[in-house]
């Protein structure tokens, strides 16, 4: 999965500015749908005949890779690696029986994952594309999003703070904005 671009340029403090980032103009033209961005661990599940046959996790870029704008991609997760045990609990808590065969980018969420900001009781994997939590009628402007994020709550897990929004274009492009970006 390629890095999802933030819709605004950043200042020297890494906060967003009102300047629209090149390549994300379609968001402000009203194209695509707005979905909730969940705070978890990025994984990719390969599904075949309703079963998970491979689990990968996104490798975080080194400082040098970040400085170059590189995205290192996914590496295999291991059921024997203690660092990956919560990913595998999320996979076990995910019903993939109805998923098409293929590789699915997901967010592993729930207890013991990124502090569980959504307060979930059961770990699971949330596929980015197949059944996203849509946020209707999002104002697509710097000030409108800043105001929305002032008190932004999750639609996926009501009663908890939301992380942000991912915009999905019909042609597959995506762009994002997070509460902490402001």
N, CA and C atoms as a LAMMPS dump frame, in Angstrom:
ITEM: TIMESTEP
0
ITEM: NUMBER OF ATOMS
546
ITEM: BOX BOUNDS ff ff ff
-5.0000000000000000e+02 5.0000000000000000e+02
-5.0000000000000000e+02 5.0000000000000000e+02
-5.0000000000000000e+02 5.0000000000000000e+02
ITEM: ATOMS id mol type element x y z
1 1 1 N 0.845 -1.179 0
2 1 2 C 0 0 0
3 1 3 C 0.884 1.233 0
4 2 1 N 0.606 2.147 -0.884
5 2 2 C 1.356 3.391 -0.931
6 2 3 C 0.945 4.299 0.215
7 3 1 N 1.85 5.184 0.591
8 3 2 C 1.556 6.169 1.63
9 3 3 C 0.376 7.023 1.175
10 4 1 N -0.535 7.244 2.071
11 4 2 C -1.687 8.092 1.786
12 4 3 C -1.281 9.528 2.106
13 5 1 N -1.386 10.382 1.113
14 5 2 C -0.973 11.772 1.271
15 5 3 C -1.931 12.554 2.162
16 6 1 N -1.373 13.455 2.959
17 6 2 C -2.166 14.406 3.733
18 6 3 C -2.642 15.489 2.764
19 7 1 N -3.875 15.97 2.955
20 7 2 C -4.488 16.879 1.986
21 7 3 C -3.946 18.31 2.03
22 8 1 N -3.241 18.677 3.099
23 8 2 C -2.67 20.016 3.216
24 8 3 C -1.159 19.93 3.367
25 9 1 N -0.468 21.002 2.982
26 9 2 C 0.972 21.111 3.21
27 9 3 C 1.203 21.324 4.708
28 10 1 N 2.436 21.043 5.152
29 10 2 C 2.789 21.192 6.561
30 10 3 C 3.77 22.35 6.761
31 11 1 N 3.751 22.912 7.984
32 11 2 C 4.704 23.959 8.321
33 11 3 C 5.919 23.343 9.018
34 12 1 N 6.816 24.164 9.519
35 12 2 C 8.046 23.67 10.149
36 12 3 C 7.781 22.922 11.448
37 13 1 N 6.605 23.091 12.027
38 13 2 C 6.218 22.369 13.245
39 13 3 C 5.421 21.108 12.942
40 14 1 N 5.346 20.752 11.671
41 14 2 C 4.658 19.566 11.174
42 14 3 C 3.128 19.659 11.315
43 15 1 N 2.622 20.871 11.503
44 15 2 C 1.179 21.106 11.507
45 15 3 C 0.748 21.489 10.098
46 16 1 N -0.522 21.216 9.762
47 16 2 C -0.982 21.546 8.417
48 16 3 C -1.247 23.038 8.277
49 17 1 N -1.109 23.499 7.032
50 17 2 C -1.4 24.88 6.665
51 17 3 C -2.621 24.862 5.741
52 18 1 N -3.203 25.996 5.43
53 18 2 C -4.346 26.011 4.504
54 18 3 C -3.982 25.67 3.053
55 19 1 N -2.696 25.544 2.745
56 19 2 C -2.237 25.255 1.378
57 19 3 C -2.554 23.8 1.007
58 20 1 N -3.353 23.603 -0.038
59 20 2 C -3.716 22.263 -0.507
60 20 3 C -2.49 21.584 -1.106
61 21 1 N -2.242 20.337 -0.72
62 21 2 C -1.116 19.577 -1.259
63 21 3 C -1.407 19.167 -2.695
64 22 1 N -0.426 19.346 -3.541
65 22 2 C -0.548 18.978 -4.954
66 22 3 C -0.935 17.498 -5.062
67 23 1 N -1.908 17.239 -5.906
68 23 2 C -2.376 15.869 -6.11
69 23 3 C -3.607 15.514 -5.3
70 24 1 N -3.984 16.389 -4.347
71 24 2 C -5.179 16.111 -3.536
72 24 3 C -6.314 17.101 -3.831
73 25 1 N -6.174 17.864 -4.9
74 25 2 C -7.184 18.877 -5.244
75 25 3 C -8.567 18.263 -5.438
76 26 1 N -8.61 17.007 -5.867
77 26 2 C -9.885 16.327 -6.097
78 26 3 C -10.749 16.293 -4.839
79 27 1 N -10.107 16.225 -3.663
80 27 2 C -10.867 16.212 -2.401
81 27 3 C -11.705 17.484 -2.303
82 28 1 N -11.088 18.629 -2.621
83 28 2 C -11.747 19.924 -2.474
84 28 3 C -12.711 20.213 -3.614
85 29 1 N -12.637 19.407 -4.664
86 29 2 C -13.598 19.475 -5.761
87 29 3 C -14.831 18.638 -5.492
88 30 1 N -14.893 18.023 -4.289
89 30 2 C -16.064 17.233 -3.898
90 30 3 C -16.039 15.801 -4.4
91 31 1 N -14.916 15.375 -4.973
92 31 2 C -14.833 14.009 -5.487
93 31 3 C -14.526 13.025 -4.363
94 32 1 N -15.043 11.808 -4.484
95 32 2 C -14.751 10.746 -3.534
96 32 3 C -15.624 10.804 -2.298
97 33 1 N -15.461 9.786 -1.463
98 33 2 C -16.218 9.706 -0.211
99 33 3 C -15.274 9.857 0.969
100 34 1 N -15.802 10.376 2.06
101 34 2 C -15.041 10.543 3.296
102 34 3 C -15.34 9.362 4.212
103 35 1 N -14.277 8.74 4.719
104 35 2 C -14.436 7.614 5.635
105 35 3 C -13.609 7.865 6.893
106 36 1 N -13.967 7.177 7.946
107 36 2 C -13.235 7.353 9.194
108 36 3 C -11.885 6.658 9.144
109 37 1 N -10.851 7.362 9.596
110 37 2 C -9.509 6.787 9.738
111 37 3 C -9.413 6.251 11.159
112 38 1 N -9.07 4.976 11.275
113 38 2 C -8.971 4.356 12.594
114 38 3 C -7.522 4.288 13.054
115 39 1 N -7.321 4.421 14.361
116 39 2 C -5.995 4.402 14.965
117 39 3 C -5.686 2.986 15.429
118 40 1 N -4.808 2.322 14.68
119 40 2 C -4.412 0.959 15.022
120 40 3 C -3.076 0.652 14.387
121 41 1 N -2.913 -0.594 13.963
122 41 2 C -1.696 -1.042 13.3
123 41 3 C -2.034 -1.473 11.888
124 42 1 N -1.313 -0.936 10.908
125 42 2 C -1.561 -1.244 9.509
126 42 3 C -1.065 -2.651 9.197
127 43 1 N -1.956 -3.495 8.674
128 43 2 C -1.628 -4.869 8.305
129 43 3 C -2.212 -5.183 6.936
130 44 1 N -1.744 -6.263 6.356
131 44 2 C -2.327 -6.748 5.107
132 44 3 C -2.59 -8.231 5.278
133 45 1 N -3.849 -8.605 5.029
134 45 2 C -4.251 -10.004 5.13
135 45 3 C -4.456 -10.555 3.728
136 46 1 N -3.863 -11.706 3.455
137 46 2 C -4.118 -12.38 2.191
138 46 3 C -5.131 -13.475 2.482
139 47 1 N -6.25 -13.408 1.756
140 47 2 C -7.369 -14.319 1.97
141 47 3 C -7.514 -15.235 0.763
142 48 1 N -7.75 -16.511 1.051
143 48 2 C -8.03 -17.476 -0.016
144 48 3 C -9.111 -18.427 0.495
145 49 1 N -10.189 -18.519 -0.261
146 49 2 C -11.309 -19.403 0.076
147 49 3 C -11.824 -19.172 1.493
148 50 1 N -11.93 -17.894 1.882
149 50 2 C -12.49 -17.551 3.182
150 50 3 C -11.577 -17.781 4.363
151 51 1 N -10.282 -17.964 4.12
152 51 2 C -9.316 -18.16 5.204
153 51 3 C -8.116 -17.239 4.999
154 52 1 N -7.555 -16.771 6.106
155 52 2 C -6.349 -15.948 6.043
156 52 3 C -5.158 -16.877 5.847
157 53 1 N -4.424 -16.669 4.752
158 53 2 C -3.263 -17.524 4.476
159 53 3 C -1.928 -16.793 4.671
160 54 1 N -1.987 -15.474 4.839
161 54 2 C -0.763 -14.708 5.078
162 54 3 C -1.121 -13.451 5.853
163 55 1 N -0.269 -13.097 6.82
164 55 2 C -0.439 -11.883 7.611
165 55 3 C 0.848 -11.079 7.497
166 56 1 N 0.695 -9.824 7.079
167 56 2 C 1.84 -8.925 6.964
168 56 3 C 1.571 -7.674 7.791
169 57 1 N 2.639 -7.038 8.215
170 57 2 C 2.533 -5.768 8.932
171 57 3 C 3.349 -4.73 8.177
172 58 1 N 2.948 -3.495 8.318
173 58 2 C 3.666 -2.413 7.646
174 58 3 C 4.941 -2.135 8.42
175 59 1 N 6.033 -2.123 7.708
176 59 2 C 7.31 -1.802 8.33
177 59 3 C 7.43 -0.293 8.374
178 60 1 N 7.711 0.225 9.549
179 60 2 C 7.88 1.667 9.691
180 60 3 C 9.174 2.102 9.023
181 61 1 N 9.144 3.229 8.334
182 61 2 C 10.352 3.7 7.662
183 61 3 C 11.393 4.195 8.649
184 62 1 N 12.671 4.065 8.283
185 62 2 C 13.751 4.638 9.073
186 62 3 C 13.723 6.155 8.878
187 63 1 N 14.504 6.86 9.654
188 63 2 C 14.563 8.321 9.495
189 63 3 C 15.041 8.692 8.097
190 64 1 N 16.034 7.965 7.605
191 64 2 C 16.569 8.248 6.264
192 64 3 C 15.492 8 5.205
193 65 1 N 14.732 6.909 5.347
194 65 2 C 13.656 6.611 4.391
195 65 3 C 12.58 7.686 4.447
196 66 1 N 12.227 8.113 5.663
197 66 2 C 11.224 9.175 5.816
198 66 3 C 11.684 10.458 5.135
199 67 1 N 12.95 10.797 5.343
200 67 2 C 13.492 12.02 4.758
201 67 3 C 13.446 11.97 3.232
202 68 1 N 13.56 10.774 2.672
203 68 2 C 13.503 10.594 1.221
204 68 3 C 12.08 10.411 0.71
205 69 1 N 11.104 10.333 1.65
206 69 2 C 9.715 10.126 1.254
207 69 3 C 9.415 8.697 0.857
208 70 1 N 10.273 7.768 1.27
209 70 2 C 10.093 6.358 0.909
210 70 3 C 9.119 5.661 1.853
211 71 1 N 8.382 4.717 1.315
212 71 2 C 7.499 3.864 2.092
213 71 3 C 7.989 2.432 1.936
214 72 1 N 8.477 1.822 3.016
215 72 2 C 9.094 0.509 2.892
216 72 3 C 8.131 -0.654 2.636
217 73 1 N 6.852 -0.475 2.831
218 73 2 C 5.894 -1.541 2.534
219 73 3 C 5.674 -2.505 3.685
220 74 1 N 5.276 -3.715 3.333
221 74 2 C 4.907 -4.723 4.316
222 74 3 C 5.974 -5.797 4.445
223 75 1 N 6.037 -6.387 5.645
224 75 2 C 6.867 -7.557 5.896
225 75 3 C 5.989 -8.589 6.58
226 76 1 N 6.366 -9.851 6.486
227 76 2 C 5.571 -10.905 7.114
228 76 3 C 5.545 -10.729 8.629
229 77 1 N 4.374 -10.917 9.217
230 77 2 C 4.229 -10.974 10.67
231 77 3 C 4.411 -12.438 11.063
232 78 1 N 4.832 -12.668 12.289
233 78 2 C 5.087 -14.031 12.747
234 78 3 C 4.294 -14.334 14.009
235 79 1 N 3.579 -15.443 13.983
236 79 2 C 2.797 -15.857 15.156
237 79 3 C 3.705 -16.166 16.344
238 80 1 N 4.978 -16.446 16.073
239 80 2 C 5.93 -16.749 17.15
240 80 3 C 6.574 -15.499 17.741
241 81 1 N 6.454 -14.376 17.065
242 81 2 C 7.073 -13.134 17.521
243 81 3 C 6.157 -12.461 18.551
244 82 1 N 6.629 -12.267 19.791
245 82 2 C 5.783 -11.63 20.81
246 82 3 C 5.268 -10.252 20.404
247 83 1 N 6.032 -9.534 19.564
248 83 2 C 5.592 -8.211 19.124
249 83 3 C 4.376 -8.293 18.212
250 84 1 N 4.145 -9.441 17.608
251 84 2 C 3.049 -9.596 16.653
252 84 3 C 1.817 -10.289 17.238
253 85 1 N 1.86 -10.678 18.504
254 85 2 C 0.764 -11.475 19.061
255 85 3 C -0.583 -10.753 19.009
256 86 1 N -0.584 -9.436 19.185
257 86 2 C -1.857 -8.71 19.167
258 86 3 C -2.408 -8.579 17.746
259 87 1 N -1.524 -8.544 16.771
260 87 2 C -1.972 -8.576 15.376
261 87 3 C -2.699 -9.892 15.109
262 88 1 N -2.116 -10.992 15.558
263 88 2 C -2.733 -12.298 15.318
264 88 3 C -4.028 -12.481 16.107
265 89 1 N -4.137 -11.826 17.26
266 89 2 C -5.418 -11.842 17.988
267 89 3 C -6.487 -11.096 17.19
268 90 1 N -6.09 -9.982 16.571
269 90 2 C -7.034 -9.231 15.733
270 90 3 C -7.442 -10.055 14.513
271 91 1 N -6.49 -10.755 13.909
272 91 2 C -6.802 -11.612 12.764
273 91 3 C -7.783 -12.706 13.193
274 92 1 N -7.528 -13.316 14.352
275 92 2 C -8.42 -14.373 14.851
276 92 3 C -9.822 -13.84 15.133
277 93 1 N -9.933 -12.55 15.471
278 93 2 C -11.227 -11.938 15.759
279 93 3 C -11.923 -11.373 14.535
280 94 1 N -11.411 -11.671 13.347
281 94 2 C -11.957 -11.124 12.107
282 94 3 C -12.552 -12.231 11.255
283 95 1 N -13.806 -12.096 10.907
284 95 2 C -14.477 -13.076 10.044
285 95 3 C -14.233 -12.683 8.589
286 96 1 N -13.407 -13.465 7.902
287 96 2 C -13.087 -13.18 6.505
288 96 3 C -13.831 -14.124 5.556
289 97 1 N -14.78 -14.869 6.077
290 97 2 C -15.487 -15.872 5.265
291 97 3 C -16.11 -15.269 4.009
292 98 1 N -16.598 -14.047 4.071
293 98 2 C -17.241 -13.425 2.912
294 98 3 C -16.316 -12.551 2.077
295 99 1 N -15.038 -12.497 2.425
296 99 2 C -14.104 -11.645 1.702
297 99 3 C -13.68 -12.318 0.406
298 100 1 N -13.496 -11.525 -0.635
299 100 2 C -12.954 -12.046 -1.886
300 100 3 C -11.506 -12.474 -1.682
301 101 1 N -11.05 -13.423 -2.496
302 101 2 C -9.65 -13.825 -2.471
303 101 3 C -8.778 -12.635 -2.853
304 102 1 N -7.642 -12.513 -2.182
305 102 2 C -6.712 -11.439 -2.493
306 102 3 C -6.095 -10.864 -1.243
307 103 1 N -5.288 -9.835 -1.427
308 103 2 C -4.609 -9.145 -0.33
309 103 3 C -5.426 -7.919 0.065
310 104 1 N -5.709 -7.789 1.346
311 104 2 C -6.552 -6.718 1.866
312 104 3 C -5.762 -5.893 2.886
313 105 1 N -5.609 -4.608 2.614
314 105 2 C -5.015 -3.702 3.602
315 105 3 C -6.061 -3.411 4.659
316 106 1 N -5.643 -3.504 5.914
317 106 2 C -6.56 -3.347 7.05
318 106 3 C -5.874 -2.579 8.172
319 107 1 N -6.672 -2.194 9.14
320 107 2 C -6.155 -1.636 10.381
321 107 3 C -6.508 -2.635 11.475
322 108 1 N -5.49 -3.17 12.16
323 108 2 C -5.724 -4.03 13.317
324 108 3 C -6.026 -3.1 14.484
325 109 1 N -7.173 -3.288 15.124
326 109 2 C -7.619 -2.41 16.207
327 109 3 C -8.105 -3.249 17.381
328 110 1 N -8.103 -2.644 18.554
329 110 2 C -8.648 -3.314 19.725
330 110 3 C -7.683 -3.32 20.893
331 111 1 N -8.013 -4.104 21.917
332 111 2 C -7.189 -4.159 23.121
333 111 3 C -5.724 -4.454 22.801
334 112 1 N -4.837 -3.735 23.466
335 112 2 C -3.389 -3.9 23.364
336 112 3 C -2.806 -3.421 22.034
337 113 1 N -3.61 -2.728 21.215
338 113 2 C -3.121 -2.208 19.941
339 113 3 C -3.206 -0.681 19.976
340 114 1 N -2.052 -0.025 19.935
341 114 2 C -1.947 1.438 19.938
342 114 3 C -2.709 2.078 21.105
343 115 1 N -2.803 1.387 22.21
344 115 2 C -3.488 1.932 23.378
345 115 3 C -5.004 1.824 23.311
346 116 1 N -5.527 1.174 22.258
347 116 2 C -6.967 0.952 22.094
348 116 3 C -7.784 2.238 22.268
349 117 1 N -7.478 3.289 21.495
350 117 2 C -8.199 4.555 21.663
351 117 3 C -9.689 4.464 21.355
352 118 1 N -10.11 3.406 20.666
353 118 2 C -11.536 3.245 20.35
354 118 3 C -12.275 2.466 21.432
355 119 1 N -11.56 2.007 22.464
356 119 2 C -12.19 1.31 23.58
357 119 3 C -12.863 0.009 23.183
358 120 1 N -12.324 -0.672 22.196
359 120 2 C -12.936 -1.92 21.723
360 120 3 C -12.662 -3.06 22.703
361 121 1 N -13.617 -3.961 22.827
362 121 2 C -13.452 -5.103 23.728
363 121 3 C -12.818 -6.298 23.039
364 122 1 N -12.986 -6.378 21.724
365 122 2 C -12.48 -7.512 20.959
366 122 3 C -11.574 -6.998 19.844
367 123 1 N -10.371 -7.558 19.715
368 123 2 C -9.517 -7.124 18.615
369 123 3 C -10.06 -7.624 17.272
370 124 1 N -9.868 -6.813 16.237
371 124 2 C -10.36 -7.168 14.912
372 124 3 C -9.536 -6.43 13.857
373 125 1 N -9.716 -6.823 12.615
374 125 2 C -9.08 -6.126 11.498
375 125 3 C -10.16 -5.438 10.687
376 126 1 N -9.984 -4.16 10.473
377 126 2 C -10.927 -3.312 9.754
378 126 3 C -10.393 -3.096 8.35
379 127 1 N -11.045 -3.672 7.324
380 127 2 C -10.566 -3.477 5.953
381 127 3 C -10.856 -2.055 5.481
382 128 1 N -9.856 -1.414 4.901
383 128 2 C -9.982 -0.025 4.491
384 128 3 C -11.045 0.205 3.429
385 129 1 N -11.199 -0.723 2.516
386 129 2 C -12.008 -0.457 1.335
387 129 3 C -13.361 -1.159 1.326
388 130 1 N -13.455 -2.371 1.845
389 130 2 C -14.675 -3.156 1.626
390 130 3 C -15.911 -2.625 2.351
391 131 1 N -15.786 -2.216 3.615
392 131 2 C -16.94 -1.726 4.368
393 131 3 C -16.525 -0.536 5.231
394 132 1 N -16.119 0.549 4.598
395 132 2 C -15.645 1.685 5.398
396 132 3 C -16.779 2.386 6.14
397 133 1 N -16.426 3.016 7.249
398 133 2 C -17.366 3.837 7.992
399 133 3 C -17.41 5.198 7.312
400 134 1 N -18.491 5.448 6.589
401 134 2 C -18.618 6.677 5.797
402 134 3 C -19.039 7.838 6.693
403 135 1 N -18.423 8.987 6.451
404 135 2 C -18.772 10.217 7.166
405 135 3 C -19.416 11.142 6.125
406 136 1 N -20.738 11.248 6.154
407 136 2 C -21.421 12.053 5.131
408 136 3 C -21.267 13.558 5.366
409 137 1 N -21.405 14.3 4.288
410 137 2 C -21.476 15.765 4.343
411 137 3 C -20.297 16.445 5.034
412 138 1 N -19.096 15.952 4.792
413 138 2 C -17.904 16.576 5.37
414 138 3 C -17.606 17.87 4.621
415 139 1 N -17.399 18.947 5.364
416 139 2 C -17.015 20.225 4.773
417 139 3 C -15.563 20.081 4.322
418 140 1 N -15.308 20.364 3.065
419 140 2 C -13.985 20.139 2.489
420 140 3 C -13.219 21.448 2.332
421 141 1 N -12.87 22.006 3.476
422 141 2 C -12.05 23.217 3.515
423 141 3 C -11.187 23.148 4.765
424 142 1 N -10.118 23.926 4.775
425 142 2 C -9.227 23.962 5.93
426 142 3 C -10.002 24.33 7.199
427 143 1 N -10.709 25.456 7.155
428 143 2 C -11.443 25.913 8.339
429 143 3 C -12.562 24.949 8.727
430 144 1 N -13.256 24.395 7.719
431 144 2 C -14.339 23.446 7.996
432 144 3 C -13.838 22.191 8.684
433 145 1 N -12.712 21.648 8.221
434 145 2 C -12.145 20.444 8.835
435 145 3 C -11.566 20.751 10.214
436 146 1 N -10.93 21.898 10.351
437 146 2 C -10.392 22.299 11.653
438 146 3 C -11.523 22.378 12.683
439 147 1 N -12.653 22.952 12.278
440 147 2 C -13.813 23.055 13.176
441 147 3 C -14.392 21.667 13.482
442 148 1 N -14.516 20.827 12.458
443 148 2 C -15.028 19.465 12.657
444 148 3 C -14.16 18.706 13.65
445 149 1 N -12.843 18.852 13.525
446 149 2 C -11.92 18.094 14.366
447 149 3 C -11.779 18.658 15.774
448 150 1 N -12.345 19.827 16.034
449 150 2 C -12.293 20.408 17.374
450 150 3 C -12.883 19.437 18.403
451 151 1 N -13.931 18.733 18.028
452 151 2 C -14.58 17.759 18.915
453 151 3 C -15.04 16.565 18.067
454 152 1 N -14.086 15.89 17.458
455 152 2 C -14.362 14.811 16.502
456 152 3 C -14.495 13.473 17.22
457 153 1 N -15.642 12.837 17.039
458 153 2 C -15.89 11.541 17.667
459 153 3 C -16.006 10.435 16.622
460 154 1 N -15.602 9.249 17.031
461 154 2 C -15.63 8.09 16.153
462 154 3 C -17.057 7.677 15.825
463 155 1 N -17.288 7.364 14.573
464 155 2 C -18.568 6.773 14.165
465 155 3 C -18.476 5.256 14.27
466 156 1 N -17.261 4.727 14.126
467 156 2 C -17.014 3.283 14.222
468 156 3 C -17.2 2.813 15.663
469 157 1 N -16.746 3.628 16.622
470 157 2 C -16.849 3.295 18.042
471 157 3 C -17.369 4.512 18.794
472 158 1 N -18.703 4.734 18.745
473 158 2 C -19.286 5.91 19.392
474 158 3 C -18.846 6.061 20.851
475 159 1 N -18.665 7.315 21.242
476 159 2 C -18.239 7.609 22.608
477 159 3 C -16.725 7.751 22.737
478 160 1 N -16.01 7.563 21.648
479 160 2 C -14.557 7.678 21.659
480 160 3 C -14.115 8.717 20.62
481 161 1 N -12.965 9.301 20.873
482 161 2 C -12.417 10.286 19.936
483 161 3 C -12.054 9.603 18.621
484 162 1 N -12.255 10.316 17.518
485 162 2 C -11.865 9.809 16.214
486 162 3 C -10.453 10.257 15.866
487 163 1 N -9.791 9.503 14.98
488 163 2 C -8.429 9.857 14.588
489 163 3 C -8.401 10.806 13.395
490 164 1 N -9.319 10.622 12.445
491 164 2 C -9.293 11.474 11.26
492 164 3 C -10.167 10.928 10.152
493 165 1 N -9.874 11.4 8.926
494 165 2 C -10.682 11.056 7.758
495 165 3 C -9.759 10.625 6.624
496 166 1 N -10.186 9.594 5.898
497 166 2 C -9.532 9.199 4.649
498 166 3 C -10.559 9.412 3.542
499 167 1 N -10.156 10.134 2.52
500 167 2 C -11.008 10.363 1.358
501 167 3 C -10.644 9.329 0.297
502 168 1 N -11.66 8.666 -0.259
503 168 2 C -11.473 7.62 -1.278
504 168 3 C -12.062 8.091 -2.599
505 169 1 N -11.216 8.214 -3.606
506 169 2 C -11.669 8.571 -4.951
507 169 3 C -12.119 7.302 -5.665
508 170 1 N -13.124 7.375 -6.551
509 170 2 C -13.562 6.176 -7.278
510 170 3 C -12.458 5.482 -8.08
511 171 1 N -11.404 6.219 -8.469
512 171 2 C -10.329 5.596 -9.249
513 171 3 C -9.258 4.94 -8.372
514 172 1 N -9.451 4.94 -7.037
515 172 2 C -8.523 4.275 -6.131
516 172 3 C -7.602 5.194 -5.356
517 173 1 N -7.502 6.455 -5.763
518 173 2 C -6.662 7.401 -5.004
519 173 3 C -7.255 7.613 -3.613
520 174 1 N -6.372 7.876 -2.654
521 174 2 C -6.802 8.187 -1.298
522 174 3 C -5.99 9.379 -0.788
523 175 1 N -6.581 10.128 0.128
524 175 2 C -5.917 11.244 0.792
525 175 3 C -6.476 11.323 2.207
526 176 1 N -5.687 11.868 3.131
527 176 2 C -6.116 11.838 4.536
528 176 3 C -5.881 13.159 5.24
529 177 1 N -6.527 13.254 6.393
530 177 2 C -6.292 14.345 7.35
531 177 3 C -6.59 13.779 8.732
532 178 1 N -5.727 14.095 9.695
533 178 2 C -5.899 13.595 11.06
534 178 3 C -6.163 14.756 12.017
535 179 1 N -6.836 14.476 13.098
536 179 2 C -7.125 15.477 14.115
537 179 3 C -5.824 16.137 14.571
538 180 1 N -4.807 15.337 14.83
539 180 2 C -3.548 15.873 15.354
540 180 3 C -2.797 16.72 14.334
541 181 1 N -3.199 16.681 13.054
542 181 2 C -2.545 17.505 12.04
543 181 3 C -2.754 18.989 12.297
544 182 1 N -3.83 19.345 12.993
545 182 2 C -4.132 20.747 13.261
546 182 3 C -3.473 21.179 14.561
